[in-house]
Amino acid sequence: MNINNNITKKIFFGLKRSDRYFVFGLLILNLFYITTNLGDQFGIPRPFKYFFVFMFLYFVINQLKSTEFSNRYDNASRFILSIFLIWTISLLIFSFRMSLRFFQDMFVSTQFFLPYLLPLIILYAKFNVFFFKYLLRITYILIFFEVALKLITLTIGFDKDSDRVVGVLMSITSLAGGILLFVSHLYRNKNVLKLLLLNFILGLIIASFLGRRGSVVSHLYYLIFFIILRYKSKLIRKVKKRVYLIWAFLIVIIFFLSYSYLEKNVYVFQRGFTSQGWEESRGDVIRAFFKDFSSTSDWIFGRGLNGMILRSVGTDPGTEAGTVESGGIENGFLWVLLKGGLLYLLPMLFLFLRASYLGFFKTKNDLTKALAATIIIRILTMFSFGIPELSTGYIITWISVSSCYSGRLRSLTNTEIIKILN
């Protein structure tokens, strides 16, 4: 029997039904995210939210076939994971309130309960290379629709007041585009890279005109890591690596030469990337946080999933700083501190950093390097926003963490992965 037939059979038997269902569940999660964020604005009935979230949870639970706990985690990671597990369960238990609002928020709030429960399940679930084959295949199909949607958006036009609607609607076709960009060189179809670069450039343009600095920086992170991973890949010839570096250098030169024009005509540059620009939008919020969040108990344990802070996300413009209570803050690190304290933040960062280290330096393939880059980007975006939320991007981050710990996935060679992906 030839190699191709062997690979076909491995894919057929390797890709479990639960893998396909879980990818389908991520698509359902996109619909849930849209109905939750735009449901009131577009009059979407509330039952749709519950239907989508329960469908997604069914697929998540179906994915949890076996833990592989003893084989996947080293002793240090196992100890930290135990702390993370115990403290997260404690936070979930102490968040309980005997009220209808609690049970509603438990399932349909994108920033309460489920974003803290689901990582515990994902860290014990199995995600093999066949799962990523299917995930990336569906992502590639969706990229066509995402590019079309972005082109329509640019053609029709938009204003700064519609940025939230545009951003949420874009998420309907978003799946694992960043990972696919990072591993596009593993595909024989060269159109994959062209389509993905077009998609990210269009996203960067839209985010720039909407003035979304965090989204612009996030897109740049992906493009920077794309160049880094291409340069470090053993599959890319030295000549091509030099070409990538030359293109990157030219883009930087063009950017600096056109900066004065961009500053006058593009909203994100008008808002500014300087410390003064960030100070105007986040300075009062950050200072009010540290003024209110000051006790030793706050720092160690946080204020729980129901915790409130003064002058944070949702504060009306013009309101005096430090006078309005809110359930969150526009910074991923501070958000996690508020909800779970250092007992949650430090173990989470350890798991992220350890997984990215294993994915980058203890692997034989570029797939886990792509997953590790996804984790690092999540950490970096926590400075601008990057809060725990029930979204496809956040779930895929935890899938990446779980997968980078898998010695079986890291032991595969690029040759084996190329045969499976194509």
Secondary structure, DSSP 8 states (H G I E B T S, - for coil): --HHHHHHHHHHHHS-HHHHHHHHHHHHHHHHHHHHHHHHHHT--HHHHHHHHHHHHHHHHHH-----HHHHS-HHHHHHHHHHHHHHHHHHHHT--SSHHHHHHHHH-TTSSHHHHHHHHHTTS---HHHHHHHHHHHHHHHHHHHHHHHHHHHH---GGGHHHHHHHHGGG-SSHHHHHHTGGGSS-THHHHHHHHHHHHHHHHHHHHT-HHHHHHHHHHHHHHHHHHHH-TTS-HHHHHHHHHHHHHHHHHHHHTHHHHHHH-HHHHH-SSHHHHIIIIIHHHHHHHHHS-SHHHHHH-S-TT--EES-TT--TT--TT-SEES--S-HHHHHHHHH-HHHHHHHHHHHHHHHHHHHHS-SSHHHHHHHHHHHHHHHHTTTS----SSHHHHHHHHHHHHHT-HHHHTS-HHHHHHHH-
